[in-house]
Amino acid sequence: MIDTAELERLLLAVACGDQQAFQRFYRETSAHLYPVALRILREDGRAADCLQDAFLKIWLKASEYRAGRSPMAWAAAIVRYQAIDLLRRMPKDEPGWEEPDWEREEWGAVHNEAALYPAERKRIEDCLQKMTTEQRQAIVQAFYRAATYEEVATHFGAALGTVKSWIRRGLLFLRDCLQHESA
């Protein structure tokens, strides 16, 4: 994969309507962004459709990208939100929908070959392991599996406010831990 500076240059060119830059940005990032959609939607066809829709949004919203921010993180956020929107619009009784297997779901279950930045991923995993079990599981389910706060609360048999508190405190801990790890 090309370096971050080149991806940023491409994205800024896309913001100016450069179709060739968009084609190259797509070629360089799509294989890395597809697993983001697949992990949430759990089905190849849906993930491919999601990625197509997400790249349309990337094309349309490229002018909103701010230099200095990771282009991959920016694009991955668009893919993630698109996948969550699609997941939440799916009827629960539609074929292919299954409840998450909460006990078997782990942060480390992502396809390692799809990891965008292995060193950053390792730092995140290390910080997650330092959290309380409730915080870690709630954050993984809410952000990694795109479960709603209500679904997380139901799974844990906890009050909604308690789950929100776990997630908020966990995110603050994660932020502080990652800042400390990078220092």
FIVO-853401 format. One line per 8 residues: their letters; for each residue x, y, z of N, C-alpha, C, O. Coordinates in steps of 0.001 Angstrom, whole numbers, plus 500000, padded with zeros to 6 digits. Layout:
residues N
A) X:Y:Z:X:Y:Z:X:Y:Z:X:Y:Z | ...
***
This chain:
residues 183
MIDTAELE) 500849:498816:500000:500000:500000:500000:500893:501246:500000:501972:501252:500593 | 500432:502274:499340:501213:503513:499280:501176:504222:500627:500348:503910:501483 | 502074:505168:500803:502173:505828:502096:501042:506829:502321:500324:507207:501395 | 500912:507241:503562:499840:508139:503989:499885:509474:503251:498843:510011:502875 | 501077:510007:503044:501203:511304:502358:500652:511227:500936:499997:512160:500473 | 500913:510131:500252:500406:509974:498880:498886:509794:498886:498198:510336:498021 | 498361:509040:499848:496907:508890:499957:496254:510241:500229:495198:510551:499679 | 496885:511033:501074:496360:512360:501370:496351:513223:500114:495376:513927:499849
RLLLAVAC) 497436:513172:499339:497516:513935:498101:496405:513504:497143:495761:514344:496515 | 496186:512197:497034:495122:511693:496164:493753:512180:496630:492932:512611:495820 | 493512:512111:497925:492215:512520:498458:491966:514003:498252:490840:514410:497965 | 492989:514804:498394:492843:516237:498140:492571:516503:496652:491834:517427:496310 | 493164:515696:495781:492890:515819:494345:491458:515380:494040:490792:515973:493192 | 490985:514343:494732:489601:513896:494560:488650:515030:494935:487626:515226:494280 | 488980:515760:495966:488153:516894:496405:488020:517942:495307:487046:518693:495270 | 489003:517987:494414:488964:518934:493282:488328:518313:492046:488329:518923:490976
GDQQAFQR) 487788:517111:492181:487098:516461:491069:487985:515633:490163:487562:515294:489057 | 489183:515294:490574:490120:514520:489766:489710:513041:489750:489891:512327:490736 | 489160:512599:488627:488676:511224:488518:489808:510203:488529:489644:509110:489073 | 490938:510536:487944:492069:509609:487955:492597:509418:489378:492966:508309:489763 | 492630:510492:490148:493053:510386:491545:492076:509507:492314:492487:508710:493157 | 490780:509651:492026:489771:508826:492685:489962:507358:492322:489881:506491:493192 | 490216:507069:491046:490442:505684:490628:491642:505087:491354:491595:503942:491804 | 492702:505855:491465:493895:505360:492161:493620:505205:493654:494038:504217:494259
FYRETSAH) 492923:506164:494252:492574:506058:495671:491763:504786:495895:491987:504069:496870 | 490829:504507:495003:490024:503288:495100:490916:502047:495011:490812:501143:495841 | 491789:502006:494005:492669:500843:493831:493555:500603:495055:493792:499463:495452 | 494031:501682:495633:494963:501565:496749:494288:501246:498082:494934:500710:498982 | 493023:501560:498224:492376:501420:499530:491251:500397:499597:490938:499912:500684 | 490643:500059:498490:489442:499217:498541:489687:497864:499198:488846:497390:499961 | 490821:497239:498916:491110:495931:499526:491291:496042:501036:491085:495068:501761 | 491671:497206:501506:491853:497412:502945:490555:497851:503623:490374:497639:504822
LYPVALRI) 489657:498462:502855:488402:498942:503420:487290:497896:503365:486376:497924:504189 | 487358:496985:502413:486339:495955:502285:486143:495158:503575:484999:494931:503968 | 487224:494719:504258:487025:493966:505507:486290:494744:506594:485664:494141:507466 | 486356:496062:506557:485619:496874:507527:484119:496627:507347:483397:496395:508318 | 483667:496678:506110:482251:496434:505814:481878:494980:506053:480815:494689:506602 | 482742:494077:505647:482450:492648:505797:482317:492248:507258:481457:491441:507610 | 483159:492808:508101:483125:492458:509516:481796:492864:510151:481294:492164:511032 | 481234:493961:509725:479969:494433:510287:478786:493718:509640:477866:493291:510338
LREDGRAA) 478801:493584:508320:477651:493040:507595:477667:491521:507474:476617:490914:507263 | 478826:490896:507602:478983:489435:507641:478486:488714:506392:478117:487542:506467 | 478471:489384:505263:478039:488742:504019:478700:489468:502856:478649:490695:502773 | 479322:488706:501956:480107:489289:500863:479329:490269:499989:479813:491364:499703 | 478141:489888:499569:477354:490751:498680:476987:492075:499333:477110:493139:498727 | 476537:491991:500568:476193:493221:501295:477425:494097:501507:477359:495318:501365 | 478543:493470:501845:479775:494232:502072:480224:494916:500776:480666:496065:500803 | 480115:494219:499652:480503:494812:498367:479592:495992:498025:480070:497031:497569
DCLQDAFL) 478290:495838:498242:477360:496942:497993:477663:498124:498903:477637:499279:498479 | 477945:497814:500143:478274:498853:501117:479519:499618:500677:479553:500847:500736 | 480534:498890:500238:481781:499531:499821:481537:500447:498626:482089:501544:498557 | 480708:499993:497687:480382:500828:496528:479701:502123:496985:480063:503210:496534 | 478727:502003:497870:478036:503191:498384:478998:504104:499152:478925:505328:499052 | 479898:503483:499920:480857:504266:500700:481805:505039:499784:482138:506189:500070 | 482236:504425:498697:483132:505137:497784:482403:506271:497066:483015:507285:496731 | 481129:506112:496832:480356:507234:496284:480367:508393:497293:480536:509552:496912
KIWLKASE) 480187:508073:498575:480239:509121:499603:481631:509736:499690:481767:510945:499875 | 482658:508912:499558:484024:509436:499581:484207:510438:498441:484779:511509:498641 | 483724:510093:497253:483808:510995:496103:483070:512308:496390:483584:513394:496120 | 481865:512189:496937:481044:513370:497186:481525:514204:498370:481327:515418:498390 | 482152:513572:499351:482540:514271:500581:484042:514520:500684:484521:514942:501737 | 484776:514273:499635:486236:514439:499695:486630:515854:500109:487673:516054:500731 | 485806:516823:499769:486126:518207:500146:486042:518415:501666:486564:519404:502180 | 485394:517497:502384:485285:517597:503836:486510:517019:504553:486697:517224:505753
YRAGRSPM) 487335:516295:503797:488556:515744:504382:489492:516890:504761:489663:517842:504000 | 490090:516788:505934:491018:517811:506411:492429:517247:506427:492690:516214:507044 | 493337:517934:505741:494739:517506:505681:495286:517325:507089:494951:518076:508005 | 496119:516333:507241:496699:516034:508539:496010:514868:509228:496607:514211:510081 | 494768:514606:508870:494053:513459:509415:494405:512249:508550:494635:512400:507350 | 494448:511081:509126:494754:509873:508365:493694:509649:507290:492513:509514:507613 | 494097:509606:506007:493120:509361:504943:492443:507994:505082:491260:507846:504773 | 493198:507000:505547:492603:505674:505724:491592:505670:506854:490536:505047:506740
AWAAAIVR) 491899:506353:507936:490949:506416:509053:489690:507156:508624:488582:506755:508981 | 489851:508232:507860:488710:508994:507369:487835:508126:506471:486616:508091:506633 | 488460:507426:505523:487709:506565:504606:487092:505379:505350:485953:505002:505072 | 487830:504792:506289:487306:503658:507053:486091:504067:507882:485158:503281:508049 | 486100:505284:508395:484947:505765:509158:483717:505859:508252:482612:505507:508666 | 483904:506327:507036:482778:506398:506091:482247:504997:505807:481036:504781:505808 | 483146:504046:505566:482722:502664:505305:482003:502098:506519:480954:501468:506384 | 482550:502315:507685:481957:501793:508914:480542:502347:509119:479607:501591:509383
YQAIDLLR) 480393:503659:508996:479070:504255:509189:478087:503787:508124:476910:503582:508419 | 478548:503619:506910:477682:503108:505848:477230:501688:506183:476056:501358:506016 | 478146:500852:506651:477807:499474:507011:476830:499430:508180:475884:498642:508175 | 477057:500270:509173:476142:500309:510315:474753:500750:509866:473752:500180:510298 | 474688:501755:509008:473391:502199:508496:472671:501061:507772:471474:500853:507967 | 473403:500332:506941:472793:499206:506215:472352:498117:507180:471265:497559:507030 | 473175:497810:508160:472849:496771:509134:471591:497131:509917:470726:496284:510137 | 471497:498367:510329:470347:498780:511139:469059:498868:510328:467965:498784:510888
RMPKDEPG) 469182:499037:509016:467985:499069:508161:467502:497673:507792:466382:497511:507307 | 468342:496659:508018:467951:495287:507683:466863:494811:508639:466983:494985:509851 | 465806:494214:508104:464815:493620:509005:465464:492455:509763:466249:491695:509196 | 465129:492329:511027:465742:491287:511851:465367:489882:511373:466088:488924:511650 | 464253:489754:510662:463848:488432:510203:464296:488147:508768:463936:487111:508209 | 465063:489034:508173:465560:488813:506815:466545:487646:506805:467376:487533:507705 | 466459:486770:505788:467431:485677:505717:468851:486248:505697:469130:487239:505022 | 469720:485615:506436:471090:486087:506501:471364:486885:507759:472522:487090:508125
WEEPDWER) 470295:487345:508437:470505:488062:509692:470625:487025:510793:469779:486139:510917 | 471654:487136:511575:471755:486286:512749:472243:487135:513902:472972:488109:513719 | 471831:486750:515073:472284:487460:516258:473770:487204:516432:474244:486113:516119 | 474509:488176:516921:475937:487966:517142:476174:486882:518186:475405:486747:519138 | 477226:486125:518005:477633:485126:518982:478532:485831:519982:479753:485851:519824 | 477930:486407:521006:478632:487272:521946:479802:486574:522623:480854:487177:522833 | 479619:485309:522963:480667:484615:523695:481890:484323:522834:483002:484258:523357 | 481714:484147:521548:482825:483787:520678:483460:484990:520016:484545:484882:519443
EEWGAVHN) 482805:486128:520085:483317:487334:519427:484473:487906:520219:484348:488162:521416 | 485581:488102:519564:486747:488668:520218:487342:489737:519326:487189:489692:518105 | 488024:490702:519937:488678:491767:519188:489688:491185:518219:489783:491651:517084 | 490437:490187:518630:491501:489626:517812:491005:488761:516672:491818:488212:515928 | 489695:488621:516510:489172:487736:515479:489191:488344:514094:488827:487667:513132 | 489599:489588:513954:489676:490211:512643:490715:489493:511816:491708:489000:512351 | 490497:489427:510520:491463:488814:509628:492774:489591:509702:492832:490750:509290 | 493800:488978:510211:495067:489670:510397:495646:490180:509094:496337:491199:509084
EAALYPAE) 495377:489486:507985:495927:489942:506723:495271:491248:506276:495794:491922:505388 | 494161:491611:506859:493465:492834:506484:493833:494009:507384:493330:495117:507193 | 494696:493778:508353:495062:494855:509275:495724:495994:508514:496668:495781:507754 | 495220:497198:508725:495749:498345:508002:497114:498752:508520:498031:498998:507736 | 497253:498822:509812:498490:499258:510433:498765:498339:511614:498265:498583:512711 | 499552:497287:511410:499751:496289:512458:500267:496863:513775:499839:496414:514838 | 501164:497830:513740:501692:498391:514982:500602:499121:515764:500515:498986:516985 | 499768:499897:515059:498670:500598:515724:497651:499606:516264:497127:499783:517364
RKRIEDCL) 497375:498579:515505:496433:497554:515933:496924:496899:517218:496139:496662:518136 | 498213:496607:517286:498801:495992:518475:498652:496914:519676:498329:496454:520772 | 498885:498210:519485:498737:499169:520578:497298:499192:521081:497058:499222:522288 | 496344:499178:520155:494926:499186:520539:494589:497910:521307:493938:497965:522350 | 495028:496766:520795:494749:495500:521475:495360:495489:522876:494723:495033:523826 | 496594:495989:523010:497239:496046:524325:496430:496919:525286:496221:496547:526441 | 495977:498075:524808:495183:498965:525666:493838:498342:526013:493373:498477:527144 | 493212:497670:525072:491937:497007:525352:492108:495948:526441:491233:495780:527290
QKMTTEQR) 493224:495242:526415:493450:494197:527412:493639:494761:528819:493474:494035:529800 | 493977:496025:528929:494184:496661:530232:492877:497150:530854:492860:497536:532023 | 491789:497141:530093:490488:497614:530584:489810:496546:531420:490232:495390:531450 | 488746:496961:532101:487917:495969:532778:487225:495137:531699:487048:495590:530568 | 486847:493941:532059:486194:493042:531107:484918:493673:530558:484655:493596:529358 | 484127:494296:531428:482862:494893:530985:483108:496022:529978:482446:496104:528944 | 484067:496885:530301:484366:497996:529388:484835:497468:528037:484355:497905:526992 | 485772:496528:528065:486320:495989:526821:485226:495339:525974:485106:495624:524782
QAIVQAFY) 484435:494471:526588:483396:493775:525833:482341:494742:525307:481860:494586:524184 | 481981:495734:526105:480987:496715:525663:481519:497528:524486:480800:497756:523513 | 482771:497964:524572:483363:498749:523476:483495:497906:522222:483165:498363:521128 | 483970:496691:522369:484122:495818:521196:482773:495592:520530:482666:495649:519305 | 481749:495337:521325:480435:495085:520738:479846:496343:520103:479267:496275:519019 | 479986:497479:520761:479377:498716:520254:480105:499263:519037:479462:499751:518107 | 481430:499193:519020:482175:499833:517939:482714:498846:516918:482771:499156:515728 | 483105:497685:517360:483693:496714:516460:482618:495876:515771:482756:495534:514597
RAATYEEV) 481551:495546:516495:480466:494738:515931:479249:495577:515563:478274:495048:515030 | 479292:496876:515840:478221:497804:515500:476910:497480:516218:475830:497740:515689 | 477004:496921:517408:475804:496672:518214:475350:497998:518805:476168:498863:519118 | 474057:498149:518952:473527:499348:519589:473757:499252:521094:474012:498171:521625 | 473664:500385:521769:473795:500373:523227:472733:499458:523828:473001:498741:524793 | 471538:499481:523263:470448:498649:523775:470786:497166:523634:470516:496383:524546 | 471378:496768:522495:471757:495369:522297:472834:494951:523300:472796:493844:523836 | 473784:495834:523546:474833:495536:524521:474219:495393:525914:474567:494475:526656
ATHFGAAL) 473314:496295:526265:472660:496232:527573:471870:494938:527730:471915:494299:528781 | 471153:494559:526690:470386:493319:526731:471303:492123:526914:471016:491231:527712 | 472404:492102:526178:473348:490990:526290:473892:490852:527707:473945:489750:528252 | 474291:491956:528291:474873:491918:529630:473816:491835:530727:474144:491543:531877 | 472548:492090:530386:471521:492141:531408:471739:493326:532331:471430:493276:533521 | 472285:494403:531749:472607:495599:532524:471713:496751:532077:471126:496729:530995 | 471629:497740:532930:470861:498934:532592:471563:499687:531461:472789:499668:531348 | 470768:500342:530637:471307:501098:529512:472313:502144:529980:473371:502303:529370
GTVKSWIR) 471996:502846:531042:472907:503859:531574:474234:503263:532030:475285:503889:531886 | 474182:502063:532577:475408:501384:533008:476286:501070:531815:477498:501281:531855 | 475680:500569:530758:476438:500243:529546:477040:501509:528942:478204:501511:528541 | 476268:502568:528875:476803:503821:528344:477977:504310:529181:478950:504840:528646 | 477883:504130:530494:478966:504525:531390:480208:503676:531150:481318:504207:531112 | 480036:502352:530984:481171:501476:530685:481870:501933:529410:483096:502021:529350 | 481070:502219:528403:481645:502600:527112:482343:503952:527217:483453:504115:526709 | 481716:504906:527857:482322:506239:527994:483642:506162:528762:484656:506708:528327
RGLLFLRD) 483616:505484:529901:484843:505358:530692:485907:504557:529948:487097:504861:530032 | 485469:503533:529221:486412:502736:528444:487063:503539:527329:488261:503405:527078 | 486275:504372:526662:486834:505209:525592:487822:506232:526153:488859:506496:525543 | 487502:506805:527311:488442:507732:527938:489739:507022:528324:490832:507555:528135 | 489603:505815:528867:490779:505027:529209:491591:504706:527958:492817:504823:527961 | 490906:504301:526890:491572:503961:525634:492327:505163:525082:493467:505029:524638 | 491706:506324:525106:492369:507542:524636:493638:507818:525436:494699:508077:524867 | 493516:507762:526761:494675:508027:527619:495763:506973:527425:496947:507306:527383
CLQHESA) 495374:505725:527311:496336:504640:527132:497076:504790:525802:498294:504615:525749 | 496359:505108:524745:496989:505255:523436:497921:506472:523416:498973:506438:522777 | 497540:507532:524106:498430:508697:524182:499693:508346:524949:500789:508766:524577 | 499540:507572:526023:500690:507156:526824:501580:506196:526033:502806:506293:526089 | 500956:505263:525291:501705:504293:524500:502510:504954:523393:503584:504473:523031 | 501992:506061:522852:502682:506721:521747:503780:507661:522236:504613:508106:521446 | 503787:507964:523533:504785:508886:524081:506127:508218:524305:507069:508864:524763
***
